[in-house]
């Protein structure tokens, strides 16, 4: 389980972008997003660094 805090994830559009980005890294990944706390939990066999890099590129750098 990968847990990330994304301070710049603030709206529904952000949630959609984060979801699409995670799915691009691993199409089989499952994720839970808590918009209020800016938390993302990702269940995947891919390394956390792959998600961190992809999300940072999209403007959602983990804190």
N, C-alpha and C positions, 0 to 999 in steps of 0.2 A: 504494500500500500504506500503510495506516494502522497504526501500531504504538502500542499503549497498555499501560501498566502499571496494573493494578487491584489495589492492596494488599488490599482487603477481599474479593476473590474467593478463597475458601479451601476450597470444597467442591464436590461434584457439583451440589448445588442452585444454588449461585452460577453455575456454568458454564451450567446450563440457563437461568437468568434472563438472564444476559449474552447468550446465544445468541438467546433470544426477543426481547430488546430490540434487538439489532442487526438482526434480521429485520424488526422493526416499522419501523425507519428505512429499510431497503432490503431488500426481499424477495429480491432477486437477489444480495445480498452473499454472499461466501464468507469464512469465518473459520477461523482456527487458534487454538486455545487451549492454552497450556502452564500448567496449574494450579500446578505446582511453583514456577515463576518469576513467576506472576501476569501473564503476558504474553498479549496478545490481538493478533492480526494480522487486519486486515479489508481485503478487496479490494472496493472499491466506487467508484462514480462520485459518491457523496454526499460532502459536505465532512466533514472530521474533526470539526468543531464540532457537527454534527448528532448524531454518535455520542456525543461527550463530554457533551453536554447530556442526552441520553436516559439514558445510563448513570449520570450523576450523580443524576438524578431517581430512579433505582431504588436508589441507595445505593452505587454503585460508581464513585466519583469517581476519575478517572485521576490518578496521581501525576506 
